[in-house]
Amino acid sequence: MVDFLPSHALGIPAVARPAARCSSCSAFLNPYCKVDLQRGLWQCCLCNLVSKFPSEQPLHSPNPG
């Protein structure tokens, strides 16, 4: 059995905006989705629909370079 810790116990900051969701299948944007930061697009990993990021979503890479 694996014990899971809440995000605050791991030091993971909370996000104060709604998560991006696929308009076709309602899946959440996640690490398995393809992302094009240059164009502001992401592709759902479940149904392959390509969507724009919500306007309040920042478009920057956490690992510059």
PDB file of N, CA, C, O and CB in Angstrom:
ATOM      1  N   MET A   1       0.842  -1.171   0.000  1.00  0.00           N
ATOM      2  CA  MET A   1       0.000   0.000   0.000  1.00  0.00           C
ATOM      3  C   MET A   1       0.895   1.245   0.000  1.00  0.00           C
ATOM      4  O   MET A   1       1.928   1.285   0.668  1.00  0.00           O
ATOM      5  CB  MET A   1      -0.962  -0.008   1.222  1.00  0.00           C
ATOM      6  N   VAL A   2       0.477   2.249  -0.758  1.00  0.00           N
ATOM      7  CA  VAL A   2       1.230   3.490  -0.873  1.00  0.00           C
ATOM      8  C   VAL A   2       0.436   4.593  -0.191  1.00  0.00           C
ATOM      9  O   VAL A   2      -0.754   4.767  -0.451  1.00  0.00           O
ATOM     10  CB  VAL A   2       1.521   3.845  -2.365  1.00  0.00           C
ATOM     11  N   ASP A   3       1.103   5.336   0.681  1.00  0.00           N
ATOM     12  CA  ASP A   3       0.469   6.484   1.313  1.00  0.00           C
ATOM     13  C   ASP A   3       0.721   7.715   0.448  1.00  0.00           C
ATOM     14  O   ASP A   3       1.856   7.970   0.044  1.00  0.00           O
ATOM     15  CB  ASP A   3       1.003   6.697   2.763  1.00  0.00           C
ATOM     16  N   PHE A   4      -0.319   8.470   0.168  1.00  0.00           N
ATOM     17  CA  PHE A   4      -0.193   9.687  -0.605  1.00  0.00           C
ATOM     18  C   PHE A   4      -0.304  10.886   0.327  1.00  0.00           C
ATOM     19  O   PHE A   4      -1.167  10.924   1.204  1.00  0.00           O
ATOM     20  CB  PHE A   4      -1.263   9.749  -1.713  1.00  0.00           C
ATOM     21  N   LEU A   5       0.558  11.846   0.135  1.00  0.00           N
ATOM     22  CA  LEU A   5       0.549  13.058   0.937  1.00  0.00           C
ATOM     23  C   LEU A   5      -0.215  14.151   0.205  1.00  0.00           C
ATOM     24  O   LEU A   5      -0.179  14.213  -1.024  1.00  0.00           O
ATOM     25  CB  LEU A   5       1.986  13.517   1.255  1.00  0.00           C
ATOM     26  N   PRO A   6      -0.902  15.008   0.940  1.00  0.00           N
ATOM     27  CA  PRO A   6      -1.572  16.131   0.280  1.00  0.00           C
ATOM     28  C   PRO A   6      -0.542  17.079  -0.323  1.00  0.00           C
ATOM     29  O   PRO A   6       0.602  17.133   0.129  1.00  0.00           O
ATOM     30  CB  PRO A   6      -2.479  16.888   1.276  1.00  0.00           C
ATOM     31  N   SER A   7      -0.951  17.820  -1.340  1.00  0.00           N
ATOM     32  CA  SER A   7      -0.021  18.678  -2.070  1.00  0.00           C
ATOM     33  C   SER A   7       0.667  19.695  -1.178  1.00  0.00           C
ATOM     34  O   SER A   7       1.841  19.997  -1.392  1.00  0.00           O
ATOM     35  CB  SER A   7      -0.743  19.390  -3.174  1.00  0.00           C
ATOM     36  N   HIS A   8      -0.036  20.240  -0.175  1.00  0.00           N
ATOM     37  CA  HIS A   8       0.598  21.226   0.701  1.00  0.00           C
ATOM     38  C   HIS A   8       1.729  20.611   1.524  1.00  0.00           C
ATOM     39  O   HIS A   8       2.685  21.306   1.867  1.00  0.00           O
ATOM     40  CB  HIS A   8      -0.440  21.846   1.631  1.00  0.00           C
ATOM     41  N   ALA A   9       1.634  19.316   1.846  1.00  0.00           N
ATOM     42  CA  ALA A   9       2.695  18.642   2.596  1.00  0.00           C
ATOM     43  C   ALA A   9       3.944  18.448   1.737  1.00  0.00           C
ATOM     44  O   ALA A   9       5.046  18.313   2.268  1.00  0.00           O
ATOM     45  CB  ALA A   9       2.201  17.288   3.115  1.00  0.00           C
ATOM     46  N   LEU A  10       3.777  18.435   0.419  1.00  0.00           N
ATOM     47  CA  LEU A  10       4.902  18.264  -0.501  1.00  0.00           C
ATOM     48  C   LEU A  10       5.463  19.598  -0.968  1.00  0.00           C
ATOM     49  O   LEU A  10       6.466  19.634  -1.681  1.00  0.00           O
ATOM     50  CB  LEU A  10       4.476  17.440  -1.702  1.00  0.00           C
ATOM     51  N   GLY A  11       4.829  20.689  -0.574  1.00  0.00           N
ATOM     52  CA  GLY A  11       5.294  22.012  -0.989  1.00  0.00           C
ATOM     53  C   GLY A  11       4.883  22.380  -2.399  1.00  0.00           C
ATOM     54  O   GLY A  11       5.506  23.247  -3.013  1.00  0.00           O
ATOM     55  N   ILE A  12       3.849  21.742  -2.929  1.00  0.00           N
ATOM     56  CA  ILE A  12       3.364  22.039  -4.275  1.00  0.00           C
ATOM     57  C   ILE A  12       2.384  23.209  -4.175  1.00  0.00           C
ATOM     58  O   ILE A  12       1.393  23.122  -3.451  1.00  0.00           O
ATOM     59  CB  ILE A  12       2.685  20.778  -4.934  1.00  0.00           C
ATOM     60  N   PRO A  13       2.650  24.296  -4.892  1.00  0.00           N
ATOM     61  CA  PRO A  13       1.758  25.459  -4.779  1.00  0.00           C
ATOM     62  C   PRO A  13       0.406  25.202  -5.444  1.00  0.00           C
ATOM     63  O   PRO A  13       0.317  24.489  -6.444  1.00  0.00           O
ATOM     64  CB  PRO A  13       2.416  26.695  -5.405  1.00  0.00           C
ATOM     65  N   ALA A  14      -0.633  25.789  -4.877  1.00  0.00           N
ATOM     66  CA  ALA A  14      -1.974  25.686  -5.453  1.00  0.00           C
ATOM     67  C   ALA A  14      -2.094  26.652  -6.618  1.00  0.00           C
ATOM     68  O   ALA A  14      -1.498  27.729  -6.601  1.00  0.00           O
ATOM     69  CB  ALA A  14      -3.065  25.974  -4.387  1.00  0.00           C
ATOM     70  N   VAL A  15      -2.853  26.277  -7.614  1.00  0.00           N
ATOM     71  CA  VAL A  15      -3.093  27.127  -8.775  1.00  0.00           C
ATOM     72  C   VAL A  15      -4.433  27.817  -8.569  1.00  0.00           C
ATOM     73  O   VAL A  15      -5.435  27.164  -8.277  1.00  0.00           O
ATOM     74  CB  VAL A  15      -3.074  26.301 -10.113  1.00  0.00           C
ATOM     75  N   ALA A  16      -4.451  29.127  -8.720  1.00  0.00           N
ATOM     76  CA  ALA A  16      -5.657  29.905  -8.432  1.00  0.00           C
ATOM     77  C   ALA A  16      -6.518  30.167  -9.662  1.00  0.00           C
ATOM     78  O   ALA A  16      -7.296  31.121  -9.671  1.00  0.00           O
ATOM     79  CB  ALA A  16      -5.276  31.215  -7.811  1.00  0.00           C
ATOM     80  N   ARG A  17      -6.398  29.351 -10.684  1.00  0.00           N
ATOM     81  CA  ARG A  17      -7.218  29.510 -11.884  1.00  0.00           C
ATOM     82  C   ARG A  17      -7.766  28.146 -12.281  1.00  0.00           C
ATOM     83  O   ARG A  17      -7.206  27.120 -11.893  1.00  0.00           O
ATOM     84  CB  ARG A  17      -6.397  30.146 -13.054  1.00  0.00           C
ATOM     85  N   PRO A  18      -8.840  28.120 -13.041  1.00  0.00           N
ATOM     86  CA  PRO A  18      -9.388  26.827 -13.457  1.00  0.00           C
ATOM     87  C   PRO A  18      -8.426  26.099 -14.394  1.00  0.00           C
ATOM     88  O   PRO A  18      -7.715  26.727 -15.179  1.00  0.00           O
ATOM     89  CB  PRO A  18     -10.749  27.021 -14.145  1.00  0.00           C
ATOM     90  N   ALA A  19      -8.412  24.805 -14.306  1.00  0.00           N
ATOM     91  CA  ALA A  19      -7.554  23.995 -15.170  1.00  0.00           C
ATOM     92  C   ALA A  19      -8.104  23.988 -16.594  1.00  0.00           C
ATOM     93  O   ALA A  19      -9.316  24.040 -16.798  1.00  0.00           O
ATOM     94  CB  ALA A  19      -7.439  22.549 -14.628  1.00  0.00           C
ATOM     95  N   ALA A  20      -7.207  23.922 -17.573  1.00  0.00           N
ATOM     96  CA  ALA A  20      -7.622  23.828 -18.975  1.00  0.00           C
ATOM     97  C   ALA A  20      -8.250  22.455 -19.205  1.00  0.00           C
ATOM     98  O   ALA A  20      -7.721  21.435 -18.762  1.00  0.00           O
ATOM     99  CB  ALA A  20      -6.408  24.059 -19.943  1.00  0.00           C
ATOM    100  N   ARG A  21      -9.391  22.444 -19.907  1.00  0.00           N
ATOM    101  CA  ARG A  21     -10.091  21.187 -20.183  1.00  0.00           C
ATOM    102  C   ARG A  21     -10.394  21.084 -21.669  1.00  0.00           C
ATOM    103  O   ARG A  21     -10.591  22.090 -22.351  1.00  0.00           O
ATOM    104  CB  ARG A  21     -11.397  21.087 -19.356  1.00  0.00           C
ATOM    105  N   CYS A  22     -10.426  19.875 -22.146  1.00  0.00           N
ATOM    106  CA  CYS A  22     -10.766  19.606 -23.537  1.00  0.00           C
ATOM    107  C   CYS A  22     -12.257  19.873 -23.748  1.00  0.00           C
ATOM    108  O   CYS A  22     -13.089  19.416 -22.964  1.00  0.00           O
ATOM    109  CB  CYS A  22     -10.402  18.142 -23.927  1.00  0.00           C
ATOM    110  N   SER A  23     -12.592  20.612 -24.804  1.00  0.00           N
ATOM    111  CA  SER A  23     -13.996  20.919 -25.067  1.00  0.00           C
ATOM    112  C   SER A  23     -14.742  19.740 -25.689  1.00  0.00           C
ATOM    113  O   SER A  23     -15.969  19.766 -25.782  1.00  0.00           O
ATOM    114  CB  SER A  23     -14.099  22.126 -25.980  1.00  0.00           C
ATOM    115  N   SER A  24     -14.018  18.713 -26.111  1.00  0.00           N
ATOM    116  CA  SER A  24     -14.653  17.544 -26.707  1.00  0.00           C
ATOM    117  C   SER A  24     -14.933  16.448 -25.680  1.00  0.00           C
ATOM    118  O   SER A  24     -16.056  15.951 -25.593  1.00  0.00           O
ATOM    119  CB  SER A  24     -13.783  16.995 -27.815  1.00  0.00           C
ATOM    120  N   CYS A  25     -13.912  16.068 -24.901  1.00  0.00           N
ATOM    121  CA  CYS A  25     -14.068  14.935 -23.977  1.00  0.00           C
ATOM    122  C   CYS A  25     -13.944  15.318 -22.506  1.00  0.00           C
ATOM    123  O   CYS A  25     -14.090  14.461 -21.634  1.00  0.00           O
ATOM    124  CB  CYS A  25     -13.046  13.884 -24.294  1.00  0.00           C
ATOM    125  N   SER A  26     -13.676  16.600 -22.215  1.00  0.00           N
ATOM    126  CA  SER A  26     -13.554  17.150 -20.854  1.00  0.00           C
ATOM    127  C   SER A  26     -12.322  16.680 -20.089  1.00  0.00           C
ATOM    128  O   SER A  26     -12.254  16.849 -18.871  1.00  0.00           O
ATOM    129  CB  SER A  26     -14.768  16.794 -20.067  1.00  0.00           C
ATOM    130  N   ALA A  27     -11.355  16.098 -20.775  1.00  0.00           N
ATOM    131  CA  ALA A  27     -10.105  15.707 -20.114  1.00  0.00           C
ATOM    132  C   ALA A  27      -9.349  16.963 -19.699  1.00  0.00           C
ATOM    133  O   ALA A  27      -9.495  18.016 -20.319  1.00  0.00           O
ATOM    134  CB  ALA A  27      -9.225  14.817 -21.050  1.00  0.00           C
ATOM    135  N   PHE A  28      -8.542  16.849 -18.648  1.00  0.00           N
ATOM    136  CA  PHE A  28      -7.712  17.964 -18.196  1.00  0.00           C
ATOM    137  C   PHE A  28      -6.404  18.008 -18.966  1.00  0.00           C
ATOM    138  O   PHE A  28      -5.877  16.968 -19.360  1.00  0.00           O
ATOM    139  CB  PHE A  28      -7.437  17.857 -16.695  1.00  0.00           C
ATOM    140  N   LEU A  29      -5.880  19.196 -19.180  1.00  0.00           N
ATOM    141  CA  LEU A  29      -4.530  19.355 -19.710  1.00  0.00           C
ATOM    142  C   LEU A  29      -3.585  18.693 -18.713  1.00  0.00           C
ATOM    143  O   LEU A  29      -3.642  18.989 -17.519  1.00  0.00           O
ATOM    144  CB  LEU A  29      -4.162  20.878 -19.942  1.00  0.00           C
ATOM    145  N   ASN A  30      -2.724  17.808 -19.184  1.00  0.00           N
ATOM    146  CA  ASN A  30      -1.848  17.052 -18.297  1.00  0.00           C
ATOM    147  C   ASN A  30      -0.520  16.788 -18.993  1.00  0.00           C
ATOM    148  O   ASN A  30      -0.372  17.120 -20.169  1.00  0.00           O
ATOM    149  CB  ASN A  30      -2.511  15.724 -17.867  1.00  0.00           C
ATOM    150  N   PRO A  31       0.445  16.202 -18.300  1.00  0.00           N
ATOM    151  CA  PRO A  31       1.775  15.993 -18.892  1.00  0.00           C
ATOM    152  C   PRO A  31       1.804  15.095 -20.130  1.00  0.00           C
ATOM    153  O   PRO A  31       2.803  15.082 -20.850  1.00  0.00           O
ATOM    154  CB  PRO A  31       2.674  15.411 -17.867  1.00  0.00           C
ATOM    155  N   TYR A  32       0.739  14.352 -20.389  1.00  0.00           N
ATOM    156  CA  TYR A  32       0.706  13.471 -21.552  1.00  0.00           C
ATOM    157  C   TYR A  32       0.183  14.168 -22.806  1.00  0.00           C
ATOM    158  O   TYR A  32       0.232  13.595 -23.894  1.00  0.00           O
ATOM    159  CB  TYR A  32      -0.145  12.265 -21.252  1.00  0.00           C
ATOM    160  N   CYS A  33      -0.311  15.384 -22.667  1.00  0.00           N
ATOM    161  CA  CYS A  33      -0.808  16.158 -23.808  1.00  0.00           C
ATOM    162  C   CYS A  33       0.358  16.805 -24.548  1.00  0.00           C
ATOM    163  O   CYS A  33       1.362  17.178 -23.941  1.00  0.00           O
ATOM    164  CB  CYS A  33      -1.818  17.236 -23.343  1.00  0.00           C
ATOM    165  N   LYS A  34       0.214  16.933 -25.853  1.00  0.00           N
ATOM    166  CA  LYS A  34       1.205  17.661 -26.653  1.00  0.00           C
ATOM    167  C   LYS A  34       0.892  19.140 -26.547  1.00  0.00           C
ATOM    168  O   LYS A  34      -0.268  19.544 -26.630  1.00  0.00           O
ATOM    169  CB  LYS A  34       1.202  17.191 -28.151  1.00  0.00           C
ATOM    170  N   VAL A  35       1.931  19.954 -26.362  1.00  0.00           N
ATOM    171  CA  VAL A  35       1.759  21.385 -26.157  1.00  0.00           C
ATOM    172  C   VAL A  35       2.624  22.152 -27.152  1.00  0.00           C
ATOM    173  O   VAL A  35       3.792  21.818 -27.354  1.00  0.00           O
ATOM    174  CB  VAL A  35       2.115  21.779 -24.705  1.00  0.00           C
ATOM    175  N   ASP A  36       2.052  23.176 -27.768  1.00  0.00           N
ATOM    176  CA  ASP A  36       2.781  24.083 -28.646  1.00  0.00           C
ATOM    177  C   ASP A  36       2.715  25.468 -28.022  1.00  0.00           C
ATOM    178  O   ASP A  36       1.748  26.200 -28.235  1.00  0.00           O
ATOM    179  CB  ASP A  36       2.191  24.080 -30.106  1.00  0.00           C
ATOM    180  N   LEU A  37       3.745  25.838 -27.246  1.00  0.00           N
ATOM    181  CA  LEU A  37       3.759  27.118 -26.546  1.00  0.00           C
ATOM    182  C   LEU A  37       3.874  28.291 -27.506  1.00  0.00           C
ATOM    183  O   LEU A  37       3.374  29.378 -27.213  1.00  0.00           O
ATOM    184  CB  LEU A  37       4.900  27.156 -25.554  1.00  0.00           C
ATOM    185  N   GLN A  38       4.529  28.089 -28.653  1.00  0.00           N
ATOM    186  CA  GLN A  38       4.676  29.164 -29.643  1.00  0.00           C
ATOM    187  C   GLN A  38       3.313  29.630 -30.157  1.00  0.00           C
ATOM    188  O   GLN A  38       3.070  30.828 -30.299  1.00  0.00           O
ATOM    189  CB  GLN A  38       5.551  28.694 -30.822  1.00  0.00           C
ATOM    190  N   ARG A  39       2.436  28.680 -30.431  1.00  0.00           N
ATOM    191  CA  ARG A  39       1.115  28.992 -30.987  1.00  0.00           C
ATOM    192  C   ARG A  39       0.023  29.065 -29.925  1.00  0.00           C
ATOM    193  O   ARG A  39      -1.091  29.500 -30.217  1.00  0.00           O
ATOM    194  CB  ARG A  39       0.738  27.959 -32.020  1.00  0.00           C
ATOM    195  N   GLY A  40       0.329  28.643 -28.693  1.00  0.00           N
ATOM    196  CA  GLY A  40      -0.676  28.651 -27.626  1.00  0.00           C
ATOM    197  C   GLY A  40      -1.714  27.562 -27.782  1.00  0.00           C
ATOM    198  O   GLY A  40      -2.888  27.761 -27.471  1.00  0.00           O
ATOM    199  N   LEU A  41      -1.273  26.391 -28.273  1.00  0.00           N
ATOM    200  CA  LEU A  41      -2.186  25.272 -28.513  1.00  0.00           C
ATOM    201  C   LEU A  41      -1.771  24.048 -27.708  1.00  0.00           C
ATOM    202  O   LEU A  41      -0.604  23.892 -27.348  1.00  0.00           O
ATOM    203  CB  LEU A  41      -2.233  24.927 -30.005  1.00  0.00           C
ATOM    204  N   TRP A  42      -2.748  23.178 -27.429  1.00  0.00           N
ATOM    205  CA  TRP A  42      -2.443  21.891 -26.820  1.00  0.00           C
ATOM    206  C   TRP A  42      -3.365  20.840 -27.421  1.00  0.00           C
ATOM    207  O   TRP A  42      -4.494  21.137 -27.813  1.00  0.00           O
ATOM    208  CB  TRP A  42      -2.595  21.947 -25.270  1.00  0.00           C
ATOM    209  N   GLN A  43      -2.866  19.600 -27.489  1.00  0.00           N
ATOM    210  CA  GLN A  43      -3.621  18.501 -28.090  1.00  0.00           C
ATOM    211  C   GLN A  43      -3.999  17.509 -27.001  1.00  0.00           C
ATOM    212  O   GLN A  43      -3.135  17.023 -26.271  1.00  0.00           O
ATOM    213  CB  GLN A  43      -2.801  17.803 -29.214  1.00  0.00           C
ATOM    214  N   CYS A  44      -5.273  17.210 -26.894  1.00  0.00           N
ATOM    215  CA  CYS A  44      -5.771  16.267 -25.898  1.00  0.00           C
ATOM    216  C   CYS A  44      -5.181  14.883 -26.150  1.00  0.00           C
ATOM    217  O   CYS A  44      -5.165  14.408 -27.286  1.00  0.00           O
ATOM    218  CB  CYS A  44      -7.315  16.210 -25.921  1.00  0.00           C
ATOM    219  N   CYS A  45      -4.702  14.246 -25.103  1.00  0.00           N
ATOM    220  CA  CYS A  45      -4.097  12.922 -25.249  1.00  0.00           C
ATOM    221  C   CYS A  45      -5.150  11.813 -25.311  1.00  0.00           C
ATOM    222  O   CYS A  45      -4.811  10.660 -25.577  1.00  0.00           O
ATOM    223  CB  CYS A  45      -3.138  12.659 -24.095  1.00  0.00           C
ATOM    224  N   LEU A  46      -6.414  12.142 -25.070  1.00  0.00           N
ATOM    225  CA  LEU A  46      -7.470  11.129 -25.127  1.00  0.00           C
ATOM    226  C   LEU A  46      -8.222  11.139 -26.452  1.00  0.00           C
ATOM    227  O   LEU A  46      -8.468  10.084 -27.036  1.00  0.00           O
ATOM    228  CB  LEU A  46      -8.446  11.337 -23.994  1.00  0.00           C
ATOM    229  N   CYS A  47      -8.593  12.343 -26.935  1.00  0.00           N
ATOM    230  CA  CYS A  47      -9.390  12.403 -28.169  1.00  0.00           C
ATOM    231  C   CYS A  47      -8.666  13.113 -29.309  1.00  0.00           C
ATOM    232  O   CYS A  47      -9.193  13.178 -30.420  1.00  0.00           O
ATOM    233  CB  CYS A  47     -10.704  13.103 -27.899  1.00  0.00           C
ATOM    234  N   ASN A  48      -7.470  13.648 -29.058  1.00  0.00           N
ATOM    235  CA  ASN A  48      -6.624  14.314 -30.048  1.00  0.00           C
ATOM    236  C   ASN A  48      -7.142  15.664 -30.552  1.00  0.00           C
ATOM    237  O   ASN A  48      -6.612  16.191 -31.530  1.00  0.00           O
ATOM    238  CB  ASN A  48      -6.447  13.414 -31.205  1.00  0.00           C
ATOM    239  N   LEU A  49      -8.160  16.232 -29.912  1.00  0.00           N
ATOM    240  CA  LEU A  49      -8.632  17.552 -30.301  1.00  0.00           C
ATOM    241  C   LEU A  49      -7.562  18.584 -29.958  1.00  0.00           C
ATOM    242  O   LEU A  49      -6.970  18.535 -28.880  1.00  0.00           O
ATOM    243  CB  LEU A  49      -9.977  17.891 -29.600  1.00  0.00           C
ATOM    244  N   VAL A  50      -7.316  19.518 -30.874  1.00  0.00           N
ATOM    245  CA  VAL A  50      -6.364  20.601 -30.633  1.00  0.00           C
ATOM    246  C   VAL A  50      -7.150  21.818 -30.160  1.00  0.00           C
ATOM    247  O   VAL A  50      -8.118  22.232 -30.797  1.00  0.00           O
ATOM    248  CB  VAL A  50      -5.525  20.931 -31.925  1.00  0.00           C
ATOM    249  N   SER A  51      -6.720  22.388 -29.028  1.00  0.00           N
ATOM    250  CA  SER A  51      -7.416  23.522 -28.419  1.00  0.00           C
ATOM    251  C   SER A  51      -6.438  24.645 -28.114  1.00  0.00           C
ATOM    252  O   SER A  51      -5.234  24.424 -27.988  1.00  0.00           O
ATOM    253  CB  SER A  51      -8.144  23.088 -27.136  1.00  0.00           C
ATOM    254  N   LYS A  52      -6.981  25.859 -27.999  1.00  0.00           N
ATOM    255  CA  LYS A  52      -6.182  26.996 -27.553  1.00  0.00           C
ATOM    256  C   LYS A  52      -6.150  26.990 -26.032  1.00  0.00           C
ATOM    257  O   LYS A  52      -7.079  26.513 -25.380  1.00  0.00           O
ATOM    258  CB  LYS A  52      -6.755  28.345 -28.099  1.00  0.00           C
ATOM    259  N   PHE A  53      -5.057  27.533 -25.471  1.00  0.00           N
ATOM    260  CA  PHE A  53      -5.003  27.716 -24.030  1.00  0.00           C
ATOM    261  C   PHE A  53      -6.033  28.769 -23.643  1.00  0.00           C
ATOM    262  O   PHE A  53      -6.278  29.701 -24.410  1.00  0.00           O
ATOM    263  CB  PHE A  53      -3.572  28.127 -23.564  1.00  0.00           C
ATOM    264  N   PRO A  54      -6.640  28.637 -22.463  1.00  0.00           N
ATOM    265  CA  PRO A  54      -7.523  29.708 -22.000  1.00  0.00           C
ATOM    266  C   PRO A  54      -6.741  31.015 -21.913  1.00  0.00           C
ATOM    267  O   PRO A  54      -5.532  30.994 -21.678  1.00  0.00           O
ATOM    268  CB  PRO A  54      -8.149  29.354 -20.624  1.00  0.00           C
ATOM    269  N   SER A  55      -7.402  32.139 -22.095  1.00  0.00           N
ATOM    270  CA  SER A  55      -6.706  33.430 -22.124  1.00  0.00           C
ATOM    271  C   SER A  55      -6.007  33.742 -20.810  1.00  0.00           C
ATOM    272  O   SER A  55      -5.023  34.482 -20.808  1.00  0.00           O
ATOM    273  CB  SER A  55      -7.683  34.539 -22.450  1.00  0.00           C
ATOM    274  N   GLU A  56      -6.492  33.191 -19.674  1.00  0.00           N
ATOM    275  CA  GLU A  56      -5.847  33.453 -18.392  1.00  0.00           C
ATOM    276  C   GLU A  56      -4.678  32.507 -18.110  1.00  0.00           C
ATOM    277  O   GLU A  56      -3.994  32.660 -17.098  1.00  0.00           O
ATOM    278  CB  GLU A  56      -6.863  33.346 -17.283  1.00  0.00           C
ATOM    279  N   GLN A  57      -4.445  31.541 -18.982  1.00  0.00           N
ATOM    280  CA  GLN A  57      -3.354  30.569 -18.806  1.00  0.00           C
ATOM    281  C   GLN A  57      -2.034  31.176 -19.283  1.00  0.00           C
ATOM    282  O   GLN A  57      -1.951  31.622 -20.428  1.00  0.00           O
ATOM    283  CB  GLN A  57      -3.656  29.250 -19.581  1.00  0.00           C
ATOM    284  N   PRO A  58      -0.991  31.205 -18.432  1.00  0.00           N
ATOM    285  CA  PRO A  58       0.293  31.756 -18.898  1.00  0.00           C
ATOM    286  C   PRO A  58       0.939  30.824 -19.904  1.00  0.00           C
ATOM    287  O   PRO A  58       0.874  29.603 -19.762  1.00  0.00           O
ATOM    288  CB  PRO A  58       1.251  31.995 -17.714  1.00  0.00           C
ATOM    289  N   LEU A  59       1.557  31.397 -20.916  1.00  0.00           N
ATOM    290  CA  LEU A  59       2.204  30.599 -21.956  1.00  0.00           C
ATOM    291  C   LEU A  59       3.711  30.739 -21.842  1.00  0.00           C
ATOM    292  O   LEU A  59       4.335  31.445 -22.635  1.00  0.00           O
ATOM    293  CB  LEU A  59       1.725  31.025 -23.362  1.00  0.00           C
ATOM    294  N   HIS A  60       4.289  30.079 -20.873  1.00  0.00           N
ATOM    295  CA  HIS A  60       5.738  30.079 -20.725  1.00  0.00           C
ATOM    296  C   HIS A  60       6.181  28.695 -20.283  1.00  0.00           C
ATOM    297  O   HIS A  60       5.431  27.952 -19.650  1.00  0.00           O
ATOM    298  CB  HIS A  60       6.201  31.161 -19.712  1.00  0.00           C
ATOM    299  N   SER A  61       7.382  28.377 -20.623  1.00  0.00           N
ATOM    300  CA  SER A  61       7.965  27.095 -20.256  1.00  0.00           C
ATOM    301  C   SER A  61       8.613  27.210 -18.897  1.00  0.00           C
ATOM    302  O   SER A  61       9.307  28.193 -18.636  1.00  0.00           O
ATOM    303  CB  SER A  61       8.985  26.627 -21.305  1.00  0.00           C
ATOM    304  N   PRO A  62       8.406  26.215 -17.998  1.00  0.00           N
ATOM    305  CA  PRO A  62       9.058  26.267 -16.703  1.00  0.00           C
ATOM    306  C   PRO A  62      10.563  26.060 -16.792  1.00  0.00           C
ATOM    307  O   PRO A  62      11.287  26.390 -15.853  1.00  0.00           O
ATOM    308  CB  PRO A  62       8.461  25.241 -15.794  1.00  0.00           C
ATOM    309  N   ASN A  63      11.047  25.515 -17.913  1.00  0.00           N
ATOM    310  CA  ASN A  63      12.468  25.260 -18.127  1.00  0.00           C
ATOM    311  C   ASN A  63      12.956  26.052 -19.323  1.00  0.00           C
ATOM    312  O   ASN A  63      13.062  25.496 -20.416  1.00  0.00           O
ATOM    313  CB  ASN A  63      12.734  23.759 -18.331  1.00  0.00           C
ATOM    314  N   PRO A  64      13.260  27.346 -19.152  1.00  0.00           N
ATOM    315  CA  PRO A  64      13.698  28.147 -20.302  1.00  0.00           C
ATOM    316  C   PRO A  64      14.972  27.638 -20.919  1.00  0.00           C
ATOM    317  O   PRO A  64      15.832  27.083 -20.236  1.00  0.00           O
ATOM    318  CB  PRO A  64      13.888  29.574 -19.898  1.00  0.00           C
ATOM    319  N   GLY A  65      15.089  27.832 -22.224  1.00  0.00           N
ATOM    320  CA  GLY A  65      16.314  27.458 -22.909  1.00  0.00           C
ATOM    321  C   GLY A  65      16.085  26.355 -23.777  1.00  0.00           C
ATOM    322  O   GLY A  65      17.010  25.894 -24.446  1.00  0.00           O
TER     323      GLY A  65
END
